Amino acid sequence: MSESSIVPTERQNLLNRLATLAYKRGDFTLASGRKSEHYVNCKPVSLSGSGLALISRAMLTHVEANAVAVAGLTLGADPLVSGVAMAAADQGRDLDALIVRKEAKGHGTGAWLEGPLPVPGALITVLEDVVTTGGSSLKAVRQLRDAGYTVHRVVTIVDREEGGEAAMAADDLELISLYKLSEIAAITQA
């Protein structure tokens, strides 16, 4: 799914920002090790106040109504989970933010998860900035499921359309993307 239920002008504004500030065409090696002529780094948008506000409102519309928290793998999801939790609070909704570490904390409790932990079995929506193969999202989902939480959905800003959706489906997950890479690339060529 690529359509967001945010105001159309906000959706176009966010698309323009992503195309201008987050997208580059060239010769790149991705985190997955794959080569690509397309590079998307959402941090210049997600780490700006107005950009994060747009992203957060858009992502919140896709968080399950009965989810008690949003979570994501550090670093790309850190501003997203905080922004969506804040956008929810602005609407009077109680939604917590969790950060999933890439590896267990090397001291103290050795925790994988940071934030106010919900009760076991609680529904959590995973947030991601960019999905390529789905590896980062699936790592976060596995850690959450191993901790006893329920995860059915991943919401991403950009789906690079390189197998992430199929990988999610194979793990019984729904992938919702605010934008497809092809949509962002097309606007840069216009």
Backbone torsions as a table, in degrees:
resi	resn	phi	psi	omega
1	MET	NA	130.0	-178.5
2	SER	-117.3	-13.6	-179.5
3	GLU	-82.8	135.9	176.5
4	SER	-105.5	152.8	-180.0
5	SER	-96.6	24.6	172.6
6	ILE	-80.8	168.8	179.3
7	VAL	-55.8	133.2	-176.8
8	PRO	-53.2	-37.7	179.6
9	THR	-67.8	-35.3	176.2
10	GLU	-67.2	-40.1	179.4
11	ARG	-62.0	-44.3	179.9
12	GLN	-67.5	-39.0	178.0
13	ASN	-60.7	-45.8	179.5
14	LEU	-65.8	-41.5	177.1
15	LEU	-59.0	-45.1	179.0
16	ASN	-61.9	-42.0	179.1
17	ARG	-63.7	-43.5	179.1
18	LEU	-62.8	-43.4	-179.3
19	ALA	-64.4	-36.2	-176.9
20	THR	-84.2	-42.7	-171.0
21	LEU	-104.0	-22.3	-172.8
22	ALA	-109.9	-17.2	-171.9
23	TYR	-107.7	138.0	174.3
24	LYS	-138.8	146.8	175.0
25	ARG	-111.8	135.5	-178.9
26	GLY	171.2	-144.3	179.2
27	ASP	-120.4	109.5	-172.7
28	PHE	-130.3	150.5	169.8
29	THR	-106.1	124.7	-177.0
30	LEU	-86.8	168.6	178.4
31	ALA	-57.6	-30.6	179.4
32	SER	-73.4	-9.6	-176.5
33	GLY	93.1	-11.0	179.1
34	ARG	-72.6	152.2	173.0
35	LYS	-91.3	146.1	179.2
36	SER	-153.6	150.5	173.3
37	GLU	-88.0	-5.4	-179.7
38	HIS	-114.5	133.4	176.4
39	TYR	-128.7	131.4	178.6
40	VAL	-127.9	119.8	175.6
41	ASN	-125.4	101.9	-175.0
42	CYS	-75.2	-9.7	-174.8
43	LYS	-58.8	-36.6	176.4
44	PRO	-60.9	-23.6	177.2
45	VAL	-93.0	-47.1	-175.4
46	SER	-71.4	-18.4	178.5
47	LEU	-100.9	11.3	170.1
48	SER	-102.7	143.9	-176.2
49	GLY	-57.3	-50.1	-177.4
50	SER	-70.8	-34.1	177.4
51	GLY	-67.0	-43.9	178.8
52	LEU	-64.1	-36.7	178.4
53	ALA	-62.0	-43.5	178.5
54	LEU	-64.3	-47.5	-179.7
55	ILE	-60.7	-45.0	-175.5
56	SER	-63.5	-44.6	178.5
57	ARG	-63.2	-40.7	-179.7
58	ALA	-66.6	-45.0	-178.8
59	MET	-67.2	-38.5	-178.1
60	LEU	-58.1	-33.6	-179.8
61	THR	-64.5	-15.5	-178.3
62	HIS	-109.3	2.1	175.7
63	VAL	-78.7	129.9	-178.9
64	GLU	-52.6	142.0	-176.6
65	ALA	-59.7	-32.2	-178.6
66	ASN	-99.4	11.1	174.9
67	ALA	-70.9	141.2	179.4
68	VAL	-102.0	-12.2	-178.8
69	ALA	-155.7	159.8	168.7
70	VAL	-116.8	147.7	-176.6
71	ALA	-145.8	159.2	176.0
72	GLY	-167.6	162.6	-178.0
73	LEU	-75.6	131.6	177.0
74	THR	-63.5	138.9	21.4
75	LEU	-110.3	-31.3	-175.1
76	GLY	-59.7	-33.7	-176.5
77	ALA	-89.1	-9.3	-176.3
78	ASP	-54.3	-53.5	179.6
79	PRO	-68.1	-30.0	-176.9
80	LEU	-65.3	-48.3	-177.8
81	VAL	-66.1	-38.1	178.2
82	SER	-67.3	-44.2	-179.4
83	GLY	-64.0	-42.9	-179.6
84	VAL	-68.1	-39.5	177.1
85	ALA	-61.7	-40.3	179.0
86	MET	-68.5	-41.8	177.7
87	ALA	-61.4	-38.3	177.3
88	ALA	-63.9	-44.8	179.1
89	ALA	-60.4	-38.5	177.4
90	ASP	-61.3	-25.7	179.1
91	GLN	-97.2	6.0	179.5
92	GLY	80.5	17.0	-179.7
93	ARG	-102.1	135.0	178.1
94	ASP	-88.0	108.0	-178.2
95	LEU	-143.1	121.9	-178.8
96	ASP	-92.9	165.9	178.9
97	ALA	-116.5	135.8	176.5
98	LEU	-126.8	140.8	175.3
99	ILE	-111.7	129.2	178.8
100	VAL	-97.8	121.9	178.5
101	ARG	-72.6	154.3	177.1
102	LYS	-74.6	-24.6	173.1
103	GLU	-149.6	158.1	-177.4
104	ALA	-58.0	144.5	177.5
105	LYS	-55.7	132.2	-174.8
106	GLY	-81.4	4.2	179.8
107	HIS	-150.1	179.2	178.8
108	GLY	58.9	-123.1	-175.8
109	THR	-82.2	-12.3	-177.2
110	GLY	69.4	26.4	-173.7
111	ALA	-68.3	145.8	171.4
112	TRP	-92.0	-27.2	-174.5
113	LEU	-114.0	138.4	175.9
114	GLU	-119.8	138.4	179.4
115	GLY	125.2	179.3	179.2
116	PRO	-73.3	108.1	-174.6
117	LEU	-74.6	128.3	177.8
118	PRO	-75.8	175.0	177.5
119	VAL	-69.3	149.5	178.4
120	PRO	-55.2	142.6	-179.5
121	GLY	90.1	-12.3	-177.9
122	ALA	-62.1	149.6	179.5
123	LEU	-85.3	129.9	179.6
124	ILE	-127.8	137.9	174.2
125	THR	-100.8	131.5	179.6
126	VAL	-91.0	136.5	178.0
127	LEU	-113.2	146.3	-177.7
128	GLU	-145.9	149.8	177.2
129	ASP	-83.2	-50.9	-179.4
130	VAL	-135.6	132.0	175.6
131	VAL	-110.9	125.4	174.0
132	THR	-110.1	-80.0	178.0
133	THR	-93.3	-13.1	-179.3
134	GLY	93.3	-0.2	-175.0
135	GLY	-57.4	-46.1	-179.2
136	SER	-65.3	-43.7	179.8
137	SER	-63.6	-43.2	-179.0
138	LEU	-66.1	-34.2	176.2
139	LYS	-62.8	-44.0	178.2
140	ALA	-63.4	-44.5	-179.8
141	VAL	-60.4	-44.9	-178.9
142	ARG	-62.3	-42.3	178.8
143	GLN	-63.2	-41.5	179.3
144	LEU	-66.4	-44.7	179.1
145	ARG	-65.0	-40.2	177.9
146	ASP	-62.9	-28.4	178.7
147	ALA	-83.1	0.0	175.0
148	GLY	98.6	11.9	-178.8
149	TYR	-98.4	161.3	179.0
150	THR	-101.9	130.3	178.2
151	VAL	-133.7	125.3	178.3
152	HIS	-120.3	-17.0	-169.5
153	ARG	-139.8	141.8	170.9
154	VAL	-120.0	130.5	177.2
155	VAL	-114.2	125.2	-179.4
156	THR	-122.5	154.7	174.3
157	ILE	-71.1	-50.1	-175.8
158	VAL	-130.2	129.3	170.0
159	ASP	-100.6	117.5	-179.3
160	ARG	-73.4	-5.5	177.1
161	GLU	62.2	43.0	-178.9
162	GLU	-126.0	36.8	174.7
163	GLY	105.5	-7.0	-179.2
164	GLY	-61.4	-41.2	-178.7
165	GLU	-63.6	-41.7	178.3
166	ALA	-66.2	-39.5	178.4
167	ALA	-63.6	-39.2	178.2
168	MET	-65.7	-46.7	-179.1
169	ALA	-59.2	-37.4	179.1
170	ALA	-65.7	-22.3	178.2
171	ASP	-104.2	21.2	177.8
172	ASP	59.2	43.9	179.7
173	LEU	-123.9	144.9	173.3
174	GLU	-95.4	130.3	175.6
175	LEU	-104.7	123.0	174.9
176	ILE	-115.3	126.4	178.9
177	SER	-115.8	138.5	175.2
178	LEU	-69.7	-35.0	-179.1
179	TYR	-145.2	152.4	170.9
180	LYS	-98.2	150.3	178.0
181	LEU	-56.1	-40.2	-178.7
182	SER	-60.1	-33.8	178.4
183	GLU	-68.2	-41.5	179.5
184	ILE	-70.6	-44.6	179.4
185	ALA	-61.4	-38.7	-178.7
186	ALA	-63.6	-37.8	-178.7
187	ILE	-69.7	-27.3	179.2
188	THR	-76.4	-20.2	-179.9
189	GLN	-92.5	-10.1	-176.4
190	ALA	-73.8	NA	NA
